[in-house]
Amino acid sequence: MEANSTIRIKSIQANRVYQVNNGYAYKDSKGKIHDCKLKFGEAVINDGIFLQYMMKHGMKVKQDSSQDFIVLKFKFNVQADDEHEDEISTSELRKMYYENGCEIIYHTYDKKTGEVISSKTIKYRMLYRTPGKAKEGSCIFIREDLLKPARKYLTMNLYKKMPDEGAKIVEMSAYSTLITASAADFVHIPLDNILIVEDKKVATELPALAVKVDDEKHCFVQEYDKYPIENTLWDGMGLIDESIFPDNMEGFIYCRSHFFKSCLFRGNIQQYFKDFYKTEYENVTVKDMFGNIMKISDIKVIVTDNSIKWLKFKDLMGDTPKKAYEYYKKFMLKDGEQFAIVKSAHKSKYGNLQRSSYQINNSLPTTDPEVLRRIAQTSIDYYDNMIKDTDAFINHLRMNTSSYSIDRILVALYERNPDIQYTEFFKEKKSDILCKFKRKRLMMGKLLQEGDNLTICGNPISLLMLVTGQDYLNEECFTSRRDGIECYTTRFEDGECLAGFRSPHNSPNNIVHLINKYSDPIQKYFPKLGDNVIIINGIGTDVQSRLNGQDLDSDSCFVTNQPDIVVLAKKAYMEYHTIVNEIPLKGSSVYRKDMTSYAMMDNKIAAGQDDVGSSSNVAQLALSYYYDIMYHTGEQNKELRDVFVICSVLAQVAIDSAKRSFDVSVGDELRRLKKVAQNINTANNESCGRTEKVKYPVFYAEIQCEKQKKKVERLKRQNQLNKEAAELLGEEYREELLSIMEKNRRAKYKCPMELLSSYIDHDVLDSRVNKDYQRKTIHLKDVFKFPTADMKKMKNYSIVLKRAKSFDSRMSKLDANEKNYPEMASFTFEDFLKKIQHLQIDQSLMRFLISAAFNGESHMQNRLLEMLYAYNSALFLSSFFGKNDENDAGKHA
């Protein structure tokens, strides 16, 4: 199979399968009764180790599609009614299909009559879901006869060896799916060239806020003046020698294989060994953590035990670590010792700028108007420059174009003839794009700053020192200091002070103050890490707890040198103590090795699907109230501080829920904490003399309203919400937002994000001012060669319009919030492009169709232009006058 191929499969709601298979019917708006029919969505299985295997072992593919897999979605709300009294719940349906499998009936229809001419039934069984998909309620089912070989391969045959009682199905579900990750490329690394060593932990005593649980399972915060905060030095990372690093990649490769994941950073590790051992280099041997002896000259990759997840199942692989390693090596040798490269380093699409988030901005410890104005200024200047300068606007579009967007067409038209900018068509498109950028980006907290998202590496010289038997705690690249953490990145200058933020980010206690320090050993042995990697010192620091559970398996950190943010980062690091998670894990596994237990596990995980977002929401409310009270009183409110501190930990607990179980109910705790925060806010409103009962800041209400709108749209797409209910629900949130905005005109919250949003709203130019900077207006006929004949009589004209309308309808049904949206949108576009590719579209018809697009509705206009441009970009552009042409319409009639 070719590299980077993707196989399309069908997705479907589990409740719809149940309804169809059990003979459900429904009434339409006219009272006519119809049988329920299956409604398939689109999904993909991306190229990776697992797909490569299945393609060679029984998987059937036709035109890049396969019916051997389906995605079954258990994400809906079913309410029994008089008509469907026997409807069942999501959890019951998952249990039924996990235990018994499900049957899908595929019909072939007569194209003319629409009647069924043949049918086939395929029985599917539950195979896997990734930790992320478990929270969404999506699961991959496989054709029944392929289940055993697929499961055996996924689990290295460990599923068969698991005991019936106390089975580690949580861990098995999380780590067996590592080979299903989408691969950008593959790399062959013999295990005989991989040195595995034990990771090391190092603690340092610093002030801390420990989040614990009481006897009632409620979280509380305990303060410590000195607390041993621990880092795992190389948690999830490794080193890879320059000699085998892919030529076409930068900095690192994040690799996955069977029960293995590690972020491998590029370095001259063999050169280090040569320099250290000198004349003894060729004869030196070392032992790995399993007692295997390796020649130092054979080592191409170094990882720690935290990268090898199969150790969690060593009891199934021969009891001892040594036997477990032999089991793993035998399996890997048979499979070709291949590793999927999931990602590598890449720069921001905004050049030297990168987007922050409202969570970051609302945690900055200040309400100083001048400071916040300066923080907003980069975004204001960027936006205003796009209005004043069309070249700047076009450069922005170049950063954001996709294979099917109107953006790339605007770019191409402007490059052909800059006069296009003076047409109403271009001005309207520009105004719409800028308006959305302001409202849905800048005012939602996605402010631009000098900086980037840098992938975190931990003490690589120290790891080399461990391998060579030196004192790895004295690497002498960095020093430990109280006012910040030293780091190394070529993205910024030596000696620069920086601010760092990792997601999930919910409090000023998660901000890290960094001091960039160029180091001779790092520069010598890791000269090609590139500008998108940052080494952050983990020896004698609190970096991993500070960055809210940060590890080193490709975690990234938003890093900026914006002067005001750096000052605030230092203030936060010194004054807001580091948060430590002391919520205990639950005991041994309560699950059996059966599909009933798998259903129980996934029902529990899915039930907490919104906990990560909810923890952020509650934290933002508490932060907003906290800063508002501090503004009016000059005092910290420790109850509110405890709320956002606890939310920081609960966010991490929610993220890890698919891998391990903590002894706390995240959802219950978030509901309790929200009430605590709102009660304090009510008292504060009264003390501040606010007559209005203002519950939310405007920025928060707008973000929640936007999220609700997307949720309503998703439910409509999934046929879980009728049109009337959707409009009512949407209107309810709009009314609440209008009410909040009206009240807050008289009583604004004094919190960072509210103030920033206000500055953005009032200080940037209105997108309609676009016309003031382009007073010149020309007609489309001055740049476009309008046809004069009757277009409707032209062959293929109506067919193309019909295809564009269908394309628009299909695109509107895709969920832009789905992780695989770009692939699905691209597939949808390619499907419809194929449907017009065989049609004859000459210059005349092309001009007729473009003319129809200009005269059509804005949304359909985009879809039609996108298809025509992709059909033949040269033919499309030749329908417009070039910049060197004489743009006198009379001369081109």
N, C-alpha and C positions, 0 to 999 in steps of 0.2 A: 504494500500500500504506500502511496506517496506521502511524504512528510506533510504535516499540517493539514491533512484532509479532515473533514468533519462529516459525520453521518447524521442525517436528519431522522428523527423519530417522532411519533405522535405523543401528545400529552392530552390527558383527559381528567375531568373531575370524577372522583370516585362515586359521588352521589348520583351522577348522571348514568354511570355504568349500572348502578343498582336499580335506578328507575327504569332504564331500558330493559334490563334483564328480568325485571319483575312486572312488566306490562303496564307501567304507569302511562296515564294520558293527561292532557291538559286542555283547557278551553282558551280559545283565542279571544280577541276583543269583540268578535261578533257572536261569540257563544258556540262556535264550532269546535268539536272535540278532535284532537290530534294525538296520535301516539308519540311518546317521547322518543327522540332520536339522539344518537351519539353526536356530540359536537367536539371535534378534535381541534386541539391547538398544536402549535409547533414547538419542538424541543430539539436538542442536539446532544450527541455524544462526541466530545472533542477528541482529536487525535491524542493518543497517549499510550502508555504501556499496555493497559487493559484492552483498549480497542484494537491495538496491533495484534494482540494474542487472539482475540475473538474472531478477527478477520481470517485468521489461519485455522481456526478450529470450529467451523460450523456455522458462523454467522453469514446470513444471506443479505446481500446488498444489491439494490437495483436503482440506478440513477441517483447515487449518493443518498439513498433512503433505505430504511430497513424496518420491517415489522417484527423483528425478533426482540425488540425492546419497546417498552412504553413507559412514560412517566405518569404515574397515578398520583393525583393531587388530593390530599386530605385536608383541604383548607376551605371550609365553608360553614355556614350556620344553618342547620336544618331545624325547622320548627314544624312539629306535627300539626295538621289542621284537619278539619272534618273530612276533606276529600282524600287526604293521605295519612290516615291515622296510624298506619303501620310503618311510617318513615322512621329511620333509625339514626342515632347520633353519629358524630364523626368517630368517636372512640370505638363504638361498636362496629362501625363499618371497617375501620382499620383492622380491628381484631379479626373480623370475618375474612377479609381479603389476605391478610398476612398468613392466617392459618390455612385457608382453603384455596388460595389463588383466585383469579377472576378470569372470566371468559369475555373476549371481545369478538363481536360479530362484524366482519367487514363485508359490505355490500358493493357489488358492481352495478351501476345504473346504466340504463339505455339513455344515450345523450339526447335523443329526440323526445322520448315520452317521459323520461324520468323514472320509469319503472325498474324495479330490481330484476336483474337478469341472472345473477348468480350471487352466492354468499359463501363465506368460509369463516369458521370459528377457530380462534387461537386461544389456548389456555396459557395464562401467564402466572408466574410465581414471584414473590418478593425476593429481590436479590440484594440491593444495597441502597443506601442514601449517604451522602456526605454529612458531616456535622452541620454545615450551613443549611443544607436542604432539609435536615431533620427539623430545624426550627421553623422552616417555611411550610412543612407538611408535605413535601414532594419526595417521591420514592421511585426508584427504578425497578420495574418488574421485567422479567425475562421469559422468553418462550420456555415452556416447561421442560422440554427435552434438553435444553442447554443449561439448566440450573446447576446440575452437579459439577460439570467441568468448569463452569464459570466460578462457582463458589470455591471449588478446590484451588483454583488459580489465585483468586483474590486473597484467600486466607492462608496460602502456602500449606494447604491441607490441615490447618490447625483447628478449623471448625469441627472437623470430625473427631479431633482429639480432646475437645473441651468436655469437661464433666457435665453431667445432666444438672447437677445442683451447684449453686454458687458459681455460675459461668460468667466469665468476664465479657459479656456481650456489649457493654458500653464501650470498653476499650477496643474490642474487636471491630465494632462498627465504625469507630473513629479512625483506626489506623490501617485496616485492610483496604480502605478506599483511597489511600494515597496514590496508588497506581492509576486511578481513574482521572487524575488531574490532566488538564489540557497541556500539551507539550509544545513549546516553541521549537524545540530541537531535542536531540538525544545525544548522550555521550557514553562511550564504553569505558568503564574504569574497572580493571581487574581487582578483585578483593585482595590479591597478594600485594597490591600497591596502596592499599588503604590501611593506615594505622589508626586503631581505635584505642583511645586512652580514657581513663576516668576523669570526669569533670571535677572541678574543685570549687568549694564555696568559701567565701571570705566575708567576714562581718566587720562592721565599724559602728561605734556607739555615737548616736546622734539623737537630738530631740525627735519625738515621734508621737503620732496619734494612732493608737491601735484600735481597730474595729473588732469588737467581740460580740458574743451573743449571751444573753442571760438565760435563766431557767425557763422563761416563757418563749424562748427563741426570738426575742427582740434584740435588734442590734443596738449597741451603745459604744461610745468612744471613751477610751481611757488615755490620759495624757502621760507621757514619760519625758523627763529631762534627758535621760540617757537610755537608749534602747539599742540592742545589737541588731542593726539592719543588715540583712544578708544579701549578697549577690552570688549567683552561679556564673562563673567567669565566662564560659563559652557555651551557654545554654542554647543549643540548636544551631550552632555555627561550626564551620570547619575551615581549613585552608587547602587550596589547590595550587599545585605547582604550575608555573608559567608554561612549562613544556607541553601540558595537555589542556590548557585553557583554550576554549574556542576562539578562533581568530575574529569572528564577527560580533563579539560581545564585549561588554565593558564591566570592570569592577568586581563582579561576582556572578555566580550562577546558582540559583536556588533549585536544588535537585530533589527529586522524589523517586523512590523505587519501592520495592516490597518492604513495608513496615519501616521505611527509612525516609527521613526528610532532613535536609541540612542546607544552610546557606554557605556556600563555599567561596571564600574570598581569595582573590588572585594575588599570588606572591612568588618570590624567588626562594622557595623553601629549600630546594636542593643547594642553592648557592649559600644559604645560611649554614647548612650542615658542612659544606666544604670549607667555609671560612672558620667554623668552630673546631672541626676535627683535624683540619690541615692534612698532614701526611697519613693520618690514621683513617681518613675518610672511607677508603675502599673496604676496610676490614671491620668497621664498627657495625654492631648489631644492637637492636633494642627489642624489648618485649612489649607486646600489646597487653591490654587488660585481661586477656584470656590465656596468657602464657605463651602465645605464639611468638616465635623469634623471627624478626625481619631484618634484612640488611638496610642500613640507613639510606643507602644509595637507591633502594627500590621504592622509597616512600614518595608517592605523588599526591596523596591526599591524607589529611589528618582530621579526624572527627572525634567527638567524645560520645560517651554512652547516652547522652541526651538526644542524640540524633538517631539512635537505633531503637525503634519502638518494639521490635521483636523481643527485646529483653523482658518486657512485661509478661511474656508468655513462655519464659524459659522452662517452667514446670511442664509444659507440653512438648518441649523440644529436647528433653533428655535430663531435666532437673538441674544440672550444673551449667554455669555460664559457658564453660568450655564446650560441652556437648551441644548447647544451644547454638553456639557460633558455628560448629561443624555442620549442624542441620541447615542453618541459614546459608552457609557457603555452598553446600551441595545444591541447594535449590537455585541459588543465584548463578552458579556455573552452568546449570542446565538451561537457565533462561537467558544466558548470554551476557550477564553482568552489565545490563543496560540501565541507565538512569535518565529519567525525563528532566529536561531543563524547563522549569515552569516559568521562570522570569529571570531577567538580568537588569542591570542598571539602565535608567533612561532619564533624560532631563525633562524639566517642566515644559509643557507646550506653550507657556507664556514667556519663554525666553529666560530672562534673569528674574522674573517674578513668579510667585506661586500663590495659590489661594489659601487663605486661612479659613476658619469656620466660626459660626456664632458661638459655639462652645468655648473656643479659644478666646475670642474677643470679650465675652461676658465674664471670663474669669480673671481678666487683667485687673490688678488691685489699684484701681483709680476711678474717680469720677471727675477729675480735673478736665474742664472743657477744652482748654488749650492743648493739653496732652492728647486727648482723644481726637481733636481736629487734625493734629499732625499725623496721628496714626491712620486716619481716614484719607489723608491728602493724596497718597500714591494712587488709590483707587479713583478719587475724584479727578485727578490729572489724567489718568488713563482714559476715563470715560469722556471727559471734556475734549481730549485730544482726538478721539474717534469722531466726535461731532464736527470739530473744526477742520480736520484733515482726513480726506477720503483715503489717502494712502495708509494712514494709521488704522482706519476701519477695515480696509482690505487686508492688512497684515493680521488683524484680529481674526478675520474670517479664515485666513489660511491656517491659523493655529487650530481651528475647530471643525474643519471640513471632514465629512465622511463621504463614502462612495455614493451616497444617495441623497445628499443634502442640497438645498437651494443655495447654500453658502458658496459652494464651489462654482456654481453657475454664475453667481454675481462676480466672483473673482475672475473667472474666464472672460466674461463680458467686459469687465473694466480693463482687463489686460488687452483686449482686442480694440476697445475704443473708450478712453476715459470719459468721453462725453455722455456715456450712459448714466453717469452720476447726476446729470441735470434733468433726467426724466422723472415724472411722477412715480413711475413704476419703481425705479431704484430708490427714490427718496422714501417711499412708503415701506419698502422692505427694510431699509436702513433704520427707519424710525421704529418699526416693530421689533427688530433685533435688539436695538439699543434699549428700548423700553423694557423688554424681558430681561436683558442683562442687568439693568438697574434694579428692577423689582424682584427678580428671582435669583439674583446672584448677590449684588452688593448689599441691598437692604436686608437680605437674609443672612448677612454676616460673612459672605465669602469674599472678604476683602483681599486685595492684592498687596503683597509686600515683597521686597527684595529677599530672595531666599529660595528654598526648594525643600522637597521631601527627600531626606537623605536616609539610606539604609544603614542600620546600626551594626557595627562590628565591635567585638570586645577583645581588647588586649592581645593582638596576634603575636607580638614578640614574646609575651609571657607564655603563650602556648608552645612556641618553639623552644623556650627555655625549659619548660616542663619535660618535653621530649628528650632534651639533651642533658637532663639531670641537674640543671641549675636551680637556684632559688628563684622560682617564677614570680614571687611576690615583690622582688626587687629588680624589675625590668628597667627602671630609670628612664622610661619614656615620659612619665607623668608624675606629678606630685599631688598629694592629697591636700585639699584646702577647704576652709569652712565657707567661703563666700561663693563657691561654685564648683563645677566639675571640669577638669581639663579634658580636652578632646583633640582630635586631629582630623582636619578635612581640607582639601585643596580648593573647595568651593569658596572659602573665605581666606582672608589674609592671616598670616602668622601674628598672633597676639590679639586678634579681634575678640571682643566679647559678644556672645550670641545668646539668643533665647530659643529653647526647645520645647516642643509639645508633641505628645504621642496620642493617638486615638486608641481607646476611648479616653476623652479628656473632659473632666467635669468640675475641676476646682483649681484655685490658685496653688493648692498643695501639690498639683501635678505638673507645675511649671519647673523647668530646670534652667539654671543659669550656667552657660558654658563658656570656657575660656580656651580659644583655639591655640594649640601649641605645636609647632612643627618639630618633628623629632627625627634626628639623623638615622637611627636604626629603622624606623618605619619608612622613611624616604628611600633608604637603600634597598630594603628587602620587599617593600610593597609599593613600588613606584607607579604602578598602573591601576591603582584602586579607582582613579577617576574622581570627578567632582561630585558624584552622587552617592558617595559612601562617607560615613563619619565614624571614626573610632572614638568611643566614649569610654573613659577610664572606669573600670569596675572595681579597682583595688583601692580600698579605703574610702569608698563613696557609697551613696544610697541610690544610685541611678535606677536600678530595676524597680524598686518599690516606688521611687519618686515618679517614674513614668508609668505608674499604674499597672504593674505586672509585666513590664517589658521583658521580652526574651530576645534571642538573637537568630531566629530562623526566618529572617527577612523582614522583621519589624522595621518600620521607618519612623522618622521624626521630622516634623515640620520645623525647620531651622531658619531664623531670620536675624539679620543684623540691624534692623530698624532701631535707631537709637532709643526712642521712648520705650519700645517694647523690651529692649535689653535692660534698661534701668528698672522697669517693672518686674522683669524676670529675676533680677538680683534681689529686689525687695521681697518678692514672693518666696524665693529660695531661703532667705534669711529669716523671714517672719512667719511663714506658714509651714508648720512642721510636716514632715513626710508621713504619709499614711501607710500603715502596715495592716495587712489582712490577717486577722487571727480567727476568722470564722472556720470552725473545724470541718474536716471532711467526714462524710458518713462512713460507717464501717464497711465490712466485707459485702460482696455482691449479694443482692437479694433475688437475683434473676436465675431462671433456669435456661437451659439450652433448648428452647422451643420458640415457635413463632408467636405464641401467646405472650411470652415475656418480651419479645422484640416489639410487639404492638404496645404493651404496657409502657416500655421504655420510650418509644417514640411519641405516644400520647402525652407523656409527662413532659418531654422536651418541647413538643409543639405548644403545650399549654402555656409555656413561658416565652413564646416567640416574640412578644412585644416588650419583654423585660429590659432589654438593652436600651431601646428607645425611651421607655418609660423612666428608667433611671436617669437618663440625660434630661428628660423633661422636668422631673422633680428637682434635680440638681440646679437646673437653670432658674426655676422659680425661687428656690431657696437663695441662690446667689443674688438674684434681682432684689429680693426683699432685704437680704443681708447688706448689700451696698447702699440701698435706699435708707435703711436705718442708720448706717454708719455716716451717710451724708448729713442726715438731720441731727444726729446725736453725737457723732464723733466716737461712738463706742461700738465694739464688736458685739454681735449677738451670738453667744456660744451655742444656743439651741439651733439656730439656723446654720451655723458653721458645722455642727455635728450632722445635720441633715445632708449637706452636700458632700461631706467627708464620707459618710456611710454610703451615699449613692455612688461615689467613685469606686468603692469596693464591690457594691452590688452589680455594677456594670460588668466588672471583670468576672464575677461569679456567674452572671447570666451568659456571658460569652463562652465560658468553660463548661456550661451545663451539659453539652453533648459529649464531654470527655470524662467528667468526674462529677460526683454529687456532693454538694455542701449541705451542712446541717442547718438550713434556713430556707424559709419560703420567700423568695425574692418578691413575688407579686404582692403578697400580704404586707411585707415590710414597706414596699413603695407606697401602697395605699395609706398605711399608717403615717409614714413620713410626710406625705403630701398634706394630710390633715394638720399635722403639727405645724408645717410651714404656713399654711393658709390661716390658721388660728392666730399665729404671731403677726401675720400681715394685717389681719382685721384689727387687732389691737393697735398696730402702728398707724393705720389709717385714721383711727380715732385720735391718737396722740398728736398726729400731724395736722389735725383739724380738717381732714378730708371729709366732706359731706357725702361724696359719692363712694359707693362700695366697689372700689376698683380691685379686681382680682388678679388681672394679668397685665404685664407690660404690653404695649402695642406690638413690638417686634415678635414677642412670644406668641401672641394671638394670631398674627399673620402667618407665622411658620406653621402653627397647628392647623390653621384654616387650610393652608396649602396642602399639608399632609392629609387632611380629611378629604379634600377634593380628590386627591390621587386615589385614596382608598375607595371613595364612592365610584370613581371611574373604573377601578379594578373590579369591584363587585359587579358593576354593570356588564363589563366584558365577560365575566364568568357566569353571567345569568343568575346571580344570587340576589339581585336587587332589581325590582321593576322600576320603570322610568319615574312613576309618580313618587315612589318612596325615595328614590335617589335625589330627585329635585327638592323634596321636602327636607331631606337630611342636609343637603347642601345649603338650602336656604336658612336652615336653623343656625348653621355655623356662620353664614354671612351676616345674619342679624346680630349674632353675638359679637362678631368682629366690629361691626358698625357701632354697636353700643359701647364697646370697650374704647374704640377710637374717639367717640364723642366725649366720653367721660375723661379720657386721658388728655384731651386738649386742655382740660382745667387742672389735671393732677398727674403729670408725668412722673414715671419712676426715675429715680436718679441712680441708674445702673449703667455700666459701660456700654452694653449693646444697644440699649434704648437711646442713649445719647449719640452713638455712632450712626445708628439707623436714621436718626433725625437729621444729622449733618449731611448724610448722603442724600436724603430726600430734598433738602433745601439748598445745598451748596452746589450740586452738579447741575449742568445745563439741562433743560428739558429737551427730550429727544426731538420734539417738534421744532426746536430752534435750528435743527438741521437746515431748514429752509432759509433761515437768516444768513447762514454761512454759504448757502448756494442759491443766492437770489436768482441767478440765471435758471430759467426753466425752458426746456425744449420738448417738443412732441416726440413721441416714439418713432414717428415716421422719419425723423432726422437721423435715427441710428438703426432702425429696423426696416427691412425691405418688405413692406406690406404687400400682400397679393391683391389682385383686383378681380379675379374670377370668382364664381360661386363655389366656395370650398366644400359645401355639403355634397356636391355631385362627384367629388374625387374619390377614386377607389381607395379603400382601406381607411378613409377618414374616420368614419363612425366606429370602426373596429378599434382603432387606437384610443379614441375617447372613452370607449367602453372599458378597455383594459386599464386606463388611467383611473377611472372611477372605481373599478374593482381593487386596484392597487391601494387607493386611498382608504377604502373600506377595510382591507386586510391590515394595513398599517395601524389604523385606529383601534384595532382589537388587541394589538400587542401592548404589553405592560412595560413602559419605559423604565420602571424601577427594578425589573428582573435583571439578575446578574448577566444572563445571556442575551439581553435585549439587542446589543450590537450585532451579534451573529444572526439572530432571528430576523432583525430588520434587513440585514444584508441579504439573507436567504430569500426573504419575501420580495425584495427588489429584484434580485436575480431571476426569480421565478417569472415575474411579469415582464422583465426585459426579454427573456427567452420567448415569451408569447408574442412579442412584436418583432423580434430579431429576424424572423423568416419573412416578414412582410416587406414589400417593396415601397420604400419611402424615398422619393426623389427630392430634388431641391424645391420644386413647387409645392409638393405635399408638406414638406417640412415647414415651409413658410406659412401655409394654411393652418397647420396644427399649432405653431407658435403663436400665430395671430389669435387662434381660439383660446389659447392659454391666457393671453393678455386681456381678453374680453371676458374671461370666466371668473368664478369666485376665487378669492385669495388662496384658500387651502388647496382646491383642485388645481389651481394655477401652478402651484409648486410641484405637485405630483406629476402633472403632464410635462412640465419643463424638465424635471429630473429624468423622466423616461426618455424624452427626445434627445437630451444631451448625451445620455449613456448609449443610446442607439448608435449615434455617430456624431461625436463632438465636433469634428471638422465641418461636417455638413450643417450642423446646428449653428456654428459660429459664422459660417459663410453667409447665413441669412441676415447678418448684421453688417453694417458698413464698418470697415476697419478704420483705424485712426489716421491712416494715410490716404483714405478715400476722400473724395469731395462729398460732403454731407448735404448736398443740395438735392432734395427729394425729386425735384423736377428733372434732374439729370439722370436719375436712376429709375424713372418710371418704366 
